[in-house]
Amino acid sequence: MREEGTFLQNDVGRPTWADIDLQALRHNLDQVNKLLYPPQRAMAVVKADAYGHGAVPITRALVSAGVIDFAVATLEEAQALRRAGIDQNILVLGGCFPGQEEALLRESLMVALFDLETAERLNSVAVHHRQLISVHLKVDTGMGRVGFTPEEMRIALPRLKMMPGLVVRGLMSHFACADIQQSHVSAAQQRLFADMVDLVRASGINPVDIHLSNSAGISARYCSGCTLVRPGIMLYGGLPGGDYASILDLRPVMHLRTRIAQLRKLPAGSGISYGHRYRADRPIKMAVLPIGYADGYNRLLSNIGRAIVRGRIVPVIGRVCMDWTMVDVSSVPDVERGDSVTLLGSSDGLVITGDEMASQLDTISYEVFCRIGARVPRHYLPSG
Ligand SMILES: Cc1ncc(COP(=O)(O)O)c(C=O)c1O
């Protein structure tokens, strides 16, 4: 029999947690670095709590691995990193909303800039404090999201030159279709971006950093002329697109685990969970797991999810509930209450990748990782 102490993860917690493997993170960073054109460097994208992996510990681990540039989506995310003592370069990709200028300045943050009105606000705050704010001009080369259009950029450049409080530290854009190899959209974006680099330089503004590639762009080895790349999903072990499966060697960083709360032997004909969407067609051994959609284990995995128990893949049966999920462990000999169960990530040489789970859910691994909720404590496994 197992000790009660091994059943619980800690003195008080429910035994449902996510192991975050910092060695795998390090491995994935090495894979990114192998794809760079020296002296390019990686600006690690740690927005959305490092895609659900925990922004502060992930950033600290990446700092120890030599990363000096980071990107987040919001001012609040950047402030959380500063509060944790992270004094590396941080770029706020989401831009500056009215009222955030002082905080950006105070925290020495860089910010993506995509309109002149914001430039004027940032400039006047910087001038007022007799300091400088660093901006990265964002041009929309085809993403169809935020950015100066090329025409707006032409108009903006002379005005930006008249703003003494701003330092144009970077020029950036973002790919729309780089998950598909050899997309003509990516080719057009690269051409337009190169034109924009020329345009900006010809205006007399010389950004130190030029960056375009996300993980997909890095994998496709686009933008040899860039000084920076912005990897996100690759760092966490997710594929930036199915096209890159055969060329990337990435390891899952997040492993979502729980322990069997109850083992039940049920007769043929038993209905399982809400709506009885599963009915046993034979006697089964069922394990009840203390994890549910409130933890980010998606309800759409009802009857189709999979888990690893004692080196075997077992199916989720019935509807995933808010706090409970059931699996059929009839095929697992010697299974016991308290056994560890892996729902995402690897165990015993088997793996359920974020990409596999995402394809079951008709989404992308990004969303799978981001949705693992705050109720699931993250346990950091050292990078060795
Ligand atoms: C502007 C920008 N750059 C880089 C990234 C990182 O992308 P990926 O996770 O695909 O590497 C993102 C993520 O969505 C982004 O919005």
The ligand as an ORCA input file, in Angstrom:
! r2SCAN-3c Opt
* xyz 0 1
  C       4.072     39.907    -32.045
  C       4.393     38.496    -31.678
  N       5.640     38.047    -31.854
  C       5.993     36.786    -31.539
  C       5.057     35.906    -31.042
  C       5.481     34.504    -30.725
  O       4.851     33.626    -31.614
  P       5.099     32.065    -31.539
  O       4.564     31.633    -30.228
  O       4.345     31.526    -32.669
  O       6.574     31.872    -31.645
  C       3.757     36.319    -30.854
  C       2.766     35.386    -30.343
  O       1.632     35.340    -30.630
  C       3.409     37.655    -31.189
  O       2.151     38.107    -31.035
*
